Amino acid sequence: MHGYSDNKEQLLKRLRRAEGQVRGIHRMIDEDAYCIDVLTQVSAATRALETVALALLDDHLSHCVAEATREGGEVAEQKIAEASAAIARLVRS
C-alpha cells in the first residue's frame, strides 16, 4: 500500500482539474488568446501540479519514509536518499 492511498480520490480530483486546465491552455493557444492570459493559465496549471506533488511528497514522508526509519538500516538510508532526490527535483522544477 502506498502512502497516498488514503488521499487517492483527492489527488485524482486535483489531477483532473489540472488536466482540464491544460486542455483549456491548448484551446486558448488554438484560438490565438492573448499571451498574458495563456501565461496566467499556465501558472495556474503549474500550481495545481505542484500541489499534487507536495501532497504526494508529504504522504511519502509520513508513510514510506517514516516506516523505513522505524526499521532502520539500509532501507531507511535508501528511503531518505530517495526522498531527498525527489525534493531536489521539485525545487529545480
Phi, psi and omega per residue, in radians:
M1 nan 2.344 -3.137
H2 -1.533 2.747 -3.127
G3 -1.061 -0.485 -3.095
Y4 -1.505 0.009 -3.078
S5 -0.937 -0.697 -3.124
D6 -1.196 -0.433 -3.095
N7 -1.900 0.249 -3.014
K8 -0.978 -0.826 -3.107
E9 -1.117 -0.702 3.112
Q10 -1.122 -0.733 3.112
L11 -1.130 -0.748 3.117
L12 -1.100 -0.667 3.095
K13 -1.092 -0.782 3.117
R14 -1.115 -0.685 3.125
L15 -1.175 -0.668 3.073
R16 -1.099 -0.678 3.101
R17 -1.116 -0.785 3.119
A18 -1.110 -0.686 3.109
E19 -1.067 -0.737 3.091
G20 -1.107 -0.675 3.114
Q21 -1.122 -0.723 3.137
V22 -1.155 -0.703 3.061
R23 -1.076 -0.676 3.098
G24 -1.109 -0.683 3.102
I25 -1.115 -0.753 3.107
H26 -1.010 -0.817 -3.133
R27 -1.109 -0.735 -3.135
M28 -1.055 -0.759 3.136
I29 -1.177 -0.729 3.117
D30 -1.043 -0.599 -3.117
E31 -1.648 0.211 3.101
D32 1.007 0.807 3.111
A33 -1.185 2.808 3.133
Y34 -1.057 2.364 -3.044
C35 -0.913 -0.822 -3.088
I36 -1.118 -0.644 3.098
D37 -1.122 -0.704 3.107
V38 -1.142 -0.786 3.136
L39 -1.083 -0.636 3.094
T40 -1.080 -0.738 3.128
Q41 -1.224 -0.625 3.061
V42 -1.074 -0.742 3.120
S43 -1.086 -0.738 3.128
A44 -1.123 -0.736 3.124
A45 -1.146 -0.684 3.110
T46 -1.093 -0.790 3.112
R47 -1.085 -0.677 3.125
A48 -1.080 -0.766 3.118
L49 -1.206 -0.619 3.090
E50 -1.123 -0.649 3.097
T51 -1.093 -0.738 3.083
V52 -1.100 -0.786 -3.122
A53 -1.074 -0.761 -3.141
L54 -1.167 -0.644 3.088
A55 -1.139 -0.732 3.100
L56 -1.123 -0.726 3.123
L57 -1.102 -0.778 3.121
D58 -1.048 -0.798 3.106
D59 -1.083 -0.709 -3.140
H60 -1.106 -0.782 -3.132
L61 -1.147 -0.772 -3.059
S62 -1.360 -0.311 -3.128
H63 -1.919 -1.206 -3.017
C64 -1.176 -0.847 -3.101
V65 -1.225 -0.743 3.128
A66 -1.051 -0.754 3.121
E67 -1.109 -0.737 -3.140
A68 -1.153 -0.651 3.138
T69 -1.208 -0.518 3.055
R70 -1.148 -0.626 3.100
E71 -1.264 -0.644 3.136
G72 1.347 -3.010 3.084
G73 1.215 -2.651 -3.052
E74 -1.126 -0.631 3.132
V75 -1.058 -0.767 3.130
A76 -1.104 -0.792 3.132
E77 -1.057 -0.715 3.118
Q78 -1.095 -0.828 -3.113
K79 -1.134 -0.676 3.112
I80 -1.164 -0.754 3.098
A81 -1.104 -0.712 3.117
E82 -1.084 -0.798 3.130
A83 -1.138 -0.710 3.121
S84 -1.079 -0.735 3.113
A85 -1.147 -0.667 3.113
A86 -1.144 -0.715 3.090
I87 -1.093 -0.741 3.125
A88 -1.073 -0.714 3.107
R89 -1.119 -0.708 3.135
L90 -1.160 -0.680 -3.123
V91 -1.186 -0.659 -3.126
R92 -1.268 -0.453 -3.064
S93 -1.360 nan nan
